[in-house]
Amino acid sequence: MIKLFVSDLDGTLLNEHHVISDRTAEAIRALQDSGVEFMVATGREYYSAHQLLAAHNIKCRMINLNGAVIHDDEGTVLQTQPIEAEDFVSILTYLDDPDINATVIADKGFYVSDYENYVKRMKRFLSKAAVDHDKGNEDITEAQLSSIVREIKPLSEINTKQLPVVYKTMFFSDDLEKLKQTRNSIEASPTLDVTSSNFDNLEITHIKAQKGLAVEKYVAQQDYSMEEVAAIGDSLNDRSMIKMVGHSYAMTNGVDFIKDSARYLAPSNEEDGVAQVIDQIIANQTK
């Protein structure tokens, strides 16, 4: 019996247009009506993820920033697991490299090291012409960008003598070898977790801020076990929850490591794969 269903967002719950389809929204509501709790676990911050769910009037608890923050269905912060201050200071040293750009998500704002580069990457991400990075970008509006993050601040505004509470840092680079070297170096820290949601990024959080650990922490407060949890994802930042839950699903469009780790394979996000899995779960629950 499944009591909790946890879904990643990008590449999983969201379709190729980076939105929740009507078909998937309908399935989520049916799941909730059946008595199974629905939860989102995403690398995105709360504001960005909430906008996507609110478009379909879906309310649920949410794991954000890969597990650094857990919100209830009204957006109230339930738990946090920030990066240690000394770890963040050491992370900042990598920004001396001109080939690496960064975003920092903290309690007091969303910071970027290179605004123009960040906007370019977000336009590339949102563009429906994803194959060619130069196509379609002019069609992306500021309103669409604001759906990703509410306000962008320059990284230079962070005062190293009075650091904010930092939940997550992301590095971006087109130099994949440089990114690999940076990852290897940061992974040497016993208090940091390094993963990725795309080939050109690194996502850095506290070692305890992982989706699977956040799910486990939440489940420990409920009257069910991890064996009664189903989770679905597509990328490496889903690895811990795919490994830890009793019923794990990988998207067909996911990376090989996740597909090899999951118990079941789900149709792609272009086929409303999450909705199809939910339909199966509801059918099995009623047998």
Secondary structure per residue as TSV (DSSP state, phi and psi in degrees):
chain	resnum	aa	ss	phi	psi
A	1	M	-	360.0	125.8
A	2	I	-	-94.5	129.0
A	3	K	-	-111.1	-18.8
A	4	L	E	-140.2	131.6
A	5	F	E	-118.9	120.8
A	6	V	E	-114.0	127.8
A	7	S	E	-124.3	135.9
A	8	D	-	-66.3	165.2
A	9	L	I	-99.1	-79.1
A	10	D	I	-63.5	127.3
A	11	G	I	80.6	-2.4
A	12	T	I	-128.0	-80.3
A	13	L	I	-71.6	-33.6
A	14	L	S	-85.3	141.8
A	15	N	-	-83.2	-169.1
A	16	E	T	-66.5	-13.2
A	17	H	T	-97.7	9.3
A	18	H	S	64.2	35.1
A	19	V	S	-136.0	165.5
A	20	I	-	-86.0	124.6
A	21	S	-	-73.3	159.8
A	22	D	H	-59.1	-38.3
A	23	R	H	-62.0	-44.3
A	24	T	H	-70.8	-39.8
A	25	A	H	-60.3	-40.9
A	26	E	H	-62.5	-40.5
A	27	A	H	-66.1	-39.6
A	28	I	H	-61.4	-45.1
A	29	R	H	-63.8	-38.3
A	30	A	H	-64.7	-38.7
A	31	L	H	-63.4	-46.4
A	32	Q	H	-62.7	-39.9
A	33	D	H	-65.7	-26.1
A	34	S	T	-78.5	-9.4
A	35	G	T	102.3	0.4
A	36	V	-	-92.1	128.7
A	37	E	E	-73.7	139.3
A	38	F	E	-110.5	133.6
A	39	M	E	-137.9	145.0
A	40	V	E	-102.4	138.6
A	41	A	E	-127.7	113.3
A	42	T	-	-139.7	158.3
A	43	G	S	-79.4	-13.3
A	44	R	S	-73.5	157.1
A	45	E	-	-74.8	168.8
A	46	Y	H	-61.3	-46.9
A	47	Y	H	-56.2	-48.3
A	48	S	H	-62.3	-46.8
A	49	A	H	-67.6	-39.9
A	50	H	H	-61.5	-38.5
A	51	Q	H	-57.9	-40.5
A	52	L	H	-68.3	-41.1
A	53	L	H	-73.7	-39.8
A	54	A	H	-63.9	-26.3
A	55	A	T	-60.2	-22.2
A	56	H	T	-116.9	14.2
A	57	N	T	56.8	37.5
A	58	I	-	-96.5	128.1
A	59	K	-	-115.4	135.1
A	60	C	-	-163.2	163.1
A	61	R	E	-73.0	155.1
A	62	M	E	-143.0	134.4
A	63	I	E	-98.7	120.8
A	64	N	E	-116.6	159.9
A	65	L	G	54.7	43.0
A	66	N	G	65.4	12.6
A	67	G	G	119.1	0.7
A	68	A	T	-73.6	-25.4
A	69	V	E	-140.2	138.7
A	70	I	E	-119.3	129.2
A	71	H	E	-114.0	151.2
A	72	D	-	-84.5	-176.6
A	73	D	T	-74.6	-2.3
A	74	E	T	-105.9	0.3
A	75	G	S	93.2	4.1
A	76	T	-	-76.3	135.0
A	77	V	E	-71.4	126.1
A	78	L	E	-98.3	-42.5
A	79	Q	E	-148.8	152.0
A	80	T	E	-137.3	154.8
A	81	Q	-	-144.3	81.4
A	82	P	-	-77.3	165.9
A	83	I	-	-73.0	140.3
A	84	E	-	-62.6	143.6
A	85	A	H	-57.0	-43.9
A	86	E	H	-66.7	-31.9
A	87	D	H	-68.0	-40.4
A	88	F	H	-65.4	-39.5
A	89	V	H	-60.4	-40.7
A	90	S	H	-69.2	-33.9
A	91	I	H	-62.6	-38.5
A	92	L	H	-61.0	-25.0
A	93	T	G	-65.7	-23.6
A	94	Y	G	-72.4	-14.3
A	95	L	G	-80.7	-0.6
A	96	D	G	-70.6	-17.6
A	97	D	S	-81.1	120.4
A	98	P	T	-67.3	-15.3
A	99	D	T	-85.8	-2.9
A	100	I	-	-116.9	129.8
A	101	N	E	-113.9	154.2
A	102	A	E	-139.0	154.1
A	103	T	E	-124.8	144.9
A	104	V	E	-128.4	124.9
A	105	I	E	-109.3	116.7
A	106	A	E	-130.0	176.7
A	107	D	T	-67.2	-23.5
A	108	K	T	-107.5	10.2
A	109	G	E	154.6	178.3
A	110	F	E	-116.5	115.2
A	111	Y	E	-112.8	144.8
A	112	V	E	-131.1	147.7
A	113	S	S	-81.5	-27.2
A	114	D	-	-142.4	100.8
A	115	Y	H	-60.6	-48.4
A	116	E	H	-61.4	-40.7
A	117	N	H	-67.2	-38.8
A	118	Y	H	-62.9	-47.3
A	119	V	H	-61.5	-41.0
A	120	K	H	-60.4	-43.6
A	121	R	H	-67.1	-39.2
A	122	M	H	-68.3	-36.4
A	123	K	H	-66.6	-39.3
A	124	R	H	-62.6	-41.5
A	125	F	H	-64.9	-42.2
A	126	L	H	-81.1	-21.7
A	127	S	-	-64.1	137.7
A	128	K	S	-77.4	-12.6
A	129	A	-	-97.1	61.6
A	130	A	T	-70.7	-19.3
A	131	V	T	-68.6	-40.6
A	132	D	S	-109.1	113.8
A	133	H	T	-62.5	-16.8
A	134	D	T	-96.2	-3.7
A	135	K	S	-102.3	141.6
A	136	G	S	84.4	-13.8
A	137	N	G	-61.0	-34.1
A	138	E	G	-67.5	-14.3
A	139	D	G	-85.7	-9.8
A	140	I	-	-83.6	125.3
A	141	T	-	-94.7	164.9
A	142	E	H	-62.6	-31.7
A	143	A	H	-63.0	-40.6
A	144	Q	H	-66.1	-38.8
A	145	L	H	-64.2	-37.6
A	146	S	H	-67.9	-16.3
A	147	S	T	-74.7	-17.2
A	148	I	T	-86.1	-43.3
A	149	V	-	-151.4	142.7
A	150	R	S	-72.0	-48.2
A	151	E	-	-145.3	133.9
A	152	I	E	-107.8	131.2
A	153	K	E	-119.4	151.4
A	154	P	E	-71.0	141.9
A	155	L	G	-61.0	-25.6
A	156	S	G	-63.6	-16.7
A	157	E	G	-75.3	-14.7
A	158	I	-	-72.9	126.0
A	159	N	-	-92.5	112.5
A	160	T	T	-68.0	-14.7
A	161	K	T	-89.0	-14.5
A	162	Q	S	-142.5	72.4
A	163	L	-	-67.7	144.6
A	164	P	-	-74.5	171.9
A	165	V	-	-81.0	114.2
A	166	V	E	-100.3	126.9
A	167	Y	E	-98.4	-34.5
A	168	K	E	-157.0	142.2
A	169	T	E	-125.5	139.1
A	170	M	E	-122.3	136.4
A	171	F	E	-108.5	139.4
A	172	F	E	-126.1	141.3
A	173	S	-	-163.1	143.1
A	174	D	S	-84.3	-11.1
A	175	D	-	-88.7	92.1
A	176	L	H	-67.0	-30.8
A	177	E	H	-68.2	-40.2
A	178	K	H	-63.7	-39.8
A	179	L	H	-64.3	-40.2
A	180	K	H	-63.8	-44.0
A	181	Q	H	-63.2	-40.3
A	182	T	H	-64.2	-43.0
A	183	R	H	-59.6	-47.5
A	184	N	H	-59.1	-37.5
A	185	S	H	-70.0	-45.4
A	186	I	H	-68.8	-34.6
A	187	E	T	-63.8	-14.6
A	188	A	T	-68.6	-18.7
A	189	S	-	-75.5	128.8
A	190	P	T	-75.3	-8.3
A	191	T	T	-112.1	11.3
A	192	L	E	-123.6	144.0
A	193	D	E	-110.2	133.0
A	194	V	E	-122.2	123.4
A	195	T	E	-141.0	-166.4
A	196	S	-	-155.9	155.8
A	197	S	S	-116.4	-3.3
A	198	N	S	-156.4	163.9
A	199	F	T	-65.0	-22.7
A	200	D	T	-106.4	19.5
A	201	N	E	-138.9	162.0
A	202	L	E	-124.3	139.7
A	203	E	E	-118.1	121.1
A	204	I	E	-116.8	124.0
A	205	T	E	-137.7	176.5
A	206	H	E	-61.3	149.5
A	207	I	T	-58.6	-26.1
A	208	K	T	-89.7	-4.8
A	209	A	-	-95.6	77.3
A	210	Q	-	-129.4	150.1
A	211	K	H	-57.1	-46.0
A	212	G	H	-62.5	-41.7
A	213	L	H	-67.8	-35.9
A	214	A	H	-66.8	-41.5
A	215	V	H	-62.0	-44.9
A	216	E	H	-60.7	-41.8
A	217	K	H	-63.9	-41.3
A	218	Y	H	-67.6	-45.7
A	219	V	H	-61.2	-33.9
A	220	A	H	-61.6	-22.3
A	221	Q	T	-91.4	-5.7
A	222	Q	T	-104.4	179.7
A	223	D	T	-101.1	39.5
A	224	Y	S	-144.4	174.3
A	225	S	-	-114.5	172.2
A	226	M	G	-64.6	-23.4
A	227	E	G	-69.0	-17.7
A	228	E	G	-100.9	17.5
A	229	V	E	-113.1	136.6
A	230	A	E	-112.9	140.9
A	231	A	E	-138.3	148.8
A	232	I	E	-138.2	139.1
A	233	G	E	-161.3	-178.5
A	234	D	-	-137.8	-17.1
A	235	S	S	-128.5	177.6
A	236	L	G	-64.5	-25.7
A	237	N	G	-74.8	-0.3
A	238	D	G	-97.6	-2.0
A	239	R	H	-58.9	-40.9
A	240	S	H	-68.6	-41.5
A	241	M	H	-73.4	-32.0
A	242	I	H	-63.2	-36.3
A	243	K	H	-75.9	-32.1
A	244	M	H	-94.6	-22.7
A	245	V	S	-85.4	164.5
A	246	G	S	-75.8	-28.2
A	247	H	E	-129.7	100.7
A	248	S	E	-110.3	136.9
A	249	Y	E	-127.5	137.8
A	250	A	E	-116.1	140.3
A	251	M	E	-72.2	143.4
A	252	T	T	-57.9	-31.7
A	253	N	T	-83.3	4.8
A	254	G	S	-78.4	173.3
A	255	V	-	-73.5	155.8
A	256	D	H	-59.0	-39.1
A	257	F	H	-59.4	-42.2
A	258	I	H	-70.1	-40.6
A	259	K	H	-64.0	-35.6
A	260	D	H	-73.7	-26.3
A	261	S	H	-86.0	-28.1
A	262	A	S	-78.9	154.5
A	263	R	S	-76.6	-34.9
A	264	Y	E	-127.9	155.1
A	265	L	E	-110.3	129.6
A	266	A	E	-104.7	154.9
A	267	P	-	-59.1	164.3
A	268	S	-	-69.0	167.4
A	269	N	G	-68.5	-21.1
A	270	E	G	-74.4	-15.6
A	271	E	G	-107.7	17.7
A	272	D	T	54.9	49.2
A	273	G	H	-57.3	-39.3
A	274	V	H	-63.0	-42.8
A	275	A	H	-60.3	-40.9
A	276	Q	H	-65.7	-38.2
A	277	V	H	-66.8	-42.9
A	278	I	H	-60.3	-42.5
A	279	D	H	-57.4	-42.9
A	280	Q	H	-64.9	-42.0
A	281	I	H	-63.3	-45.8
A	282	I	H	-61.4	-42.5
A	283	A	H	-63.0	-41.3
A	284	N	H	-70.3	-33.0
A	285	Q	H	-66.4	-29.2
A	286	T	T	-92.1	-1.5
A	287	K	-	-73.6	360.0
